[in-house]
């Protein structure tokens, strides 16, 4: 069976090792609002490894095949066999603050017309009753999401060429033109087109159990695992998309990267700071969309430079993705795959030489 229940998986997977077995220890902190349903459970897994804030008994170690969320490395009460739900979220000034953005496991930020950005947010291990504002698709989304094993894709239309091409992409289409009022509604708080909302529960109900279980996107390190030898402490990173100037600064208390947009702290609709545990700056090229000459189309097949921000440090490396179906790999300059901290990840997709590192000031 494609589907399985999380509780059953726990029952058949956990076994007790001898007291001499090795285990890691540490803390994972994730900012959440009242809509979050994720629970961190004390486990030690083979790959990836994470532990919770609850200490394991000194005489035993819980081990082995308990599944962790493929986009966060954290054990979740959600059905992890369900497909990923990817939705386009508005990032225009009129759209902020966005609903549900802190419940997304992974968020891609890509350039669109007018030198502003738009998000492609992946929801999987957490649920939320409000997501949005939902906006239209771009042709660059097709390759961006083609390695997620037939995800569910939510959007608010698109130009005629985009919508025609979208039908040929191997995704489960649950946009507003596909399922309509069954899963989408407008908020009275903002004006159209910056007020279309959906929810993860309505989207999954509208998908008719279509879509595949996503692959594990990243490698995660245990709390006892050292960062790459290439890592160095930094204050943060600044990214210039043109119309949107973004900054991430390390917060030693929350253990996340506080996001600022055009000089203002980026908070969600509940007033919670956007501060993911990991930030990846993936330097890419942009071409011209076949759907509209003025629309930049992100190019994510190939290779390039990347900066990985995790645990208060930056690792300079390379990204590579040889085919549409392959996962993007991030390696340090010695060729080793970079392990992230368990938690959420935001991936910025700027052009080369449009970002700078904020160094830690020393007296």
C-alpha positions in Angstrom: 0.0 0.0 0.0 1.3 3.5 -0.9 -0.3 5.0 2.2 0.6 4.0 5.8 -0.2 5.4 9.2 2.6 6.9 11.3 1.7 5.1 14.5 1.9 1.7 12.7 5.3 2.6 11.4 6.6 3.4 14.9 5.3 0.0 16.1 7.1 -2.0 13.5 10.3 0.1 13.3 11.6 0.7 16.8 13.9 -1.7 18.5 16.2 -1.5 21.5 19.9 -1.6 21.1 22.5 -2.5 23.7 23.6 0.1 26.2 26.9 0.3 24.4 25.4 1.7 21.2 26.3 5.2 20.2 23.8 8.0 20.1 23.7 11.7 19.3 22.1 14.5 21.3 21.0 18.0 20.6 18.1 20.4 20.2 16.0 21.3 17.2 14.1 24.6 17.4 11.5 25.5 14.9 9.3 28.7 15.0 5.7 27.7 14.8 2.3 29.3 15.0 -0.9 27.9 16.5 -1.7 26.0 13.3 1.4 23.7 13.6 0.8 20.0 14.0 4.4 18.8 14.0 5.8 16.9 17.1 9.4 16.1 17.6 10.0 12.6 19.0 13.2 11.4 20.6 14.9 9.1 18.1 18.2 8.2 16.6 18.0 7.3 12.9 20.5 6.0 10.5 20.4 8.7 7.8 19.3 11.3 8.6 19.9 11.6 12.4 18.2 13.9 14.8 17.2 14.0 18.4 14.7 15.9 20.4 15.0 18.0 23.5 13.9 15.0 25.6 17.0 13.1 26.8 17.2 9.4 26.0 17.5 6.9 28.8 21.1 6.3 29.8 20.8 2.5 29.5 19.2 2.3 26.1 19.1 4.0 22.7 16.0 4.1 20.5 17.1 3.3 17.0 16.5 2.8 13.5 14.0 3.0 10.7 11.5 5.6 12.0 10.8 7.8 9.0 11.7 11.4 9.3 10.1 14.2 7.1 12.0 14.3 3.8 12.1 18.1 3.8 13.1 18.8 7.4 14.7 15.7 8.9 12.2 15.8 11.8 9.8 13.1 12.9 6.2 14.3 12.3 2.7 13.1 13.1 1.6 13.7 9.6 1.4 11.0 7.0 4.9 11.2 5.5 3.9 9.0 2.6 1.5 11.7 1.2 2.7 13.8 -1.7 4.3 17.2 -1.3 1.9 20.1 -1.7 3.7 22.9 -3.6 1.9 26.3 -3.9 2.9 29.7 -5.5 2.7 32.4 -2.9 2.7 36.1 -3.5 5.5 38.3 -2.2 4.4 41.7 -3.5 4.2 44.4 -0.8 0.4 44.2 -0.9 0.5 40.5 -0.1 2.5 40.7 3.1 2.3 39.4 5.7 1.6 36.0 4.1 -0.5 33.3 5.7 1.1 29.9 6.6 4.6 30.7 5.3 6.2 29.5 8.5 4.5 26.1 8.3 6.2 25.3 4.9 9.0 22.8 5.1 10.9 24.4 2.2 10.5 27.7 0.4 12.0 28.6 -2.9 12.4 32.3 -3.8 12.6 33.1 -7.5 12.7 36.2 -9.6 9.5 37.3 -11.5 8.6 40.3 -13.6 9.4 43.7 -12.2 12.5 42.5 -10.4 10.4 41.3 -7.5 10.2 37.7 -6.1 7.6 35.1 -5.7 7.7 31.9 -3.5 7.2 28.3 -4.3 6.4 26.8 -0.9 6.5 23.1 -0.1 4.1 21.9 2.6 4.4 18.3 3.7 5.1 17.6 7.4 2.9 20.4 8.8 -0.6 21.5 8.2 -2.2 24.9 8.3 -5.7 26.2 7.7 -4.6 29.3 5.9 -2.0 29.5 3.1 -1.5 32.4 0.8 -2.0 34.7 -1.0 -1.9 32.2 -3.8 -0.7 33.5 -7.1 0.0 32.3 -10.7 2.5 29.8 -12.0 5.5 30.4 -14.2 7.2 28.2 -16.7 10.3 28.0 -14.5 8.2 26.2 -11.9 8.1 23.1 -14.1 11.7 22.1 -13.8 12.0 23.5 -10.3 9.5 20.9 -9.0 9.9 18.0 -11.4 12.1 16.0 -9.0 9.5 15.7 -6.2 7.8 12.5 -7.5 4.5 14.0 -8.9 3.7 16.6 -6.2 0.4 18.4 -5.8 0.6 21.8 -7.3 -1.5 24.8 -6.3 -1.7 28.1 -8.1 -4.0 30.9 -9.2 -4.1 30.5 -12.9 -1.4 31.8 -15.3 -1.2 33.2 -18.8 -2.7 31.0 -21.5 0.7 29.5 -22.6 1.7 28.7 -19.0 -1.7 27.0 -18.4 -1.4 25.0 -21.6 2.1 23.8 -20.8 1.2 23.1 -17.2 -1.2 20.3 -18.3 1.8 18.5 -19.8 3.8 18.5 -16.5 3.7 15.4 -14.3 2.1 17.1 -11.3 -1.4 16.8 -9.7 -3.0 20.1 -10.5 -5.1 21.5 -7.7 -5.1 25.2 -8.7 -8.1 27.4 -8.4 -9.0 26.8 -12.0 -9.0 23.0 -11.3 -10.8 22.7 -8.0 -12.3 26.2 -7.5 -14.3 26.9 -4.4 -13.7 23.4 -3.0 -10.3 24.6 -1.8 -10.0 28.3 -2.4 -11.6 31.5 -1.1 -10.8 35.2 -0.8 -9.9 37.1 2.4 -11.6 40.4 3.1 -8.4 41.7 4.7 -6.7 42.5 1.4 -7.7 43.4 -2.2 -7.6 41.0 -5.1 -5.4 39.6 -6.5 -3.5 39.6 -3.2 -6.1 37.8 -1.1 -6.7 34.3 -2.5 -6.3 31.6 0.3 -6.3 27.8 0.6 -5.5 25.3 3.2 -3.5 22.1 3.3 -6.5 20.0 4.5 -8.7 21.2 1.6 -5.9 20.7 -0.9 -5.2 17.2 0.1 -9.0 16.4 0.1 -9.2 17.8 -3.4 -6.3 15.7 -4.7 -8.2 12.5 -4.7 -5.2 10.7 -3.1 -3.1 11.3 -6.3 0.6 12.0 -6.3 3.7 10.2 -5.0 5.8 10.1 -1.8 8.5 12.7 -2.2 12.2 11.8 -1.9 14.5 13.1 0.8 15.7 16.4 -0.5 18.7 17.0 1.9 21.1 15.2 4.1 20.8 16.2 7.8 23.5 16.0 10.5 23.1 14.8 14.0 23.8 17.2 16.9 27.1 15.5 17.5 28.2 15.7 13.9 30.6 18.4 13.0 30.0 20.9 10.2 32.1 20.8 7.1 35.7 21.9 7.6 34.9 24.7 5.1 32.3 26.3 7.5 33.0 29.7 9.0 30.9 31.8 11.3 29.1 34.8 9.7 26.6 37.4 10.7 24.4 36.8 7.6 23.9 37.3 3.9 22.4 40.1 1.8 20.7 39.4 -1.6 19.8 42.0 -4.1 17.0 40.8 -6.5 16.4 44.4 -7.7 13.0 45.3 -6.4 13.4 43.1 -3.4 16.5 43.4 -1.2 16.7 40.5 1.2 18.8 39.9 4.3 19.2 36.9 6.6 20.9 37.4 10.0 21.8 34.7 12.4 19.8 34.8 15.7 21.7 33.0 18.4 18.6 32.7 20.6 16.1 31.3 18.2 18.8 29.3 16.3 17.4 30.6 13.0 18.2 33.1 10.2 16.0 36.2 10.7 14.7 37.3 7.3 14.4 41.0 6.4 12.9 42.3 3.2 13.5 45.8 2.1 14.6 46.8 5.5 11.6 45.4 7.4 11.5 42.2 9.5 9.6 39.5 7.6 6.8 38.1 9.7 3.9 35.9 8.9 0.2 36.7 9.3 0.4 35.6 12.9 3.2 38.0 13.6 5.9 35.3 13.9 9.3 36.1 12.5 10.4 34.2 9.4 13.7 32.5 10.6 14.4 29.2 9.0 17.1 26.9 10.4 18.8 26.7 7.0 19.2 29.1 4.1 20.7 28.2 0.8 21.8 30.8 -1.7 21.8 28.9 -5.0 23.2 31.1 -7.7 21.5 30.5 -11.0 20.9 31.8 -14.5 17.6 33.2 -15.8 16.4 32.9 -19.4 13.3 34.2 -21.2 10.0 32.4 -20.7 8.3 31.1 -23.8 5.1 32.2 -22.3 6.0 35.9 -22.0 9.1 37.7 -23.2 9.2 39.9 -20.0 9.0 36.9 -17.7 12.4 35.6 -16.3 12.6 31.8 -16.3 14.9 30.3 -13.7 17.4 27.6 -14.8 17.9 24.9 -12.2 19.4 22.1 -14.4 23.2 22.2 -14.5 25.6 23.5 -11.8 26.8 26.6 -10.1 28.0 28.2 -6.9 26.1 28.0 -3.6 26.3 29.3 -0.1 24.8 27.2 2.6 23.9 28.9 5.9 23.4 26.6 8.8 24.0 26.7 12.6 25.3 30.3 12.4 27.9 29.4 9.8 28.4 29.7 6.1 29.7 26.9 3.8 30.8 27.9 0.3 30.2 25.2 -2.2 28.7 24.0 -5.5 25.3 22.8 -6.5 24.6 20.3 -9.3 21.5 18.8 -10.9 22.3 16.9 -14.1 18.7 16.0 -15.1 15.2 17.1 -14.5 14.4 14.1 -12.3 17.5 14.2 -10.2 17.8 16.0 -6.8 20.0 19.0 -6.4 23.2 18.2 -4.5 25.1 20.7 -2.5 28.7 19.9 -1.9 31.5 21.8 -0.2 34.7 22.8 -2.0 36.3 19.5 -1.0 33.5 17.6 -2.8 31.6 16.4 0.3 27.8 16.6 0.5 26.8 19.3 2.9 24.6 18.2 5.9 21.9 20.6 7.1 20.5 21.3 10.5 17.2 19.5 11.0 14.4 22.0 10.4 13.1 24.3 7.7 15.1 25.5 4.7 14.6 28.6 2.5 16.3 28.5 -0.9 17.0 31.8 -2.6 17.6 31.7 -6.4 19.5 34.9 -7.3 21.7 35.6 -10.3 25.5 35.4 -9.7 27.2 38.3 -8.0 24.0 39.7 -6.5 24.7 38.6 -2.9 27.2 39.5 -0.3 28.3 38.0 3.0 27.9 40.0 6.3 31.0 39.2 8.3 31.1 39.0 12.1 32.7 42.2 13.4 35.7 41.7 15.6 37.1 44.3 18.0 
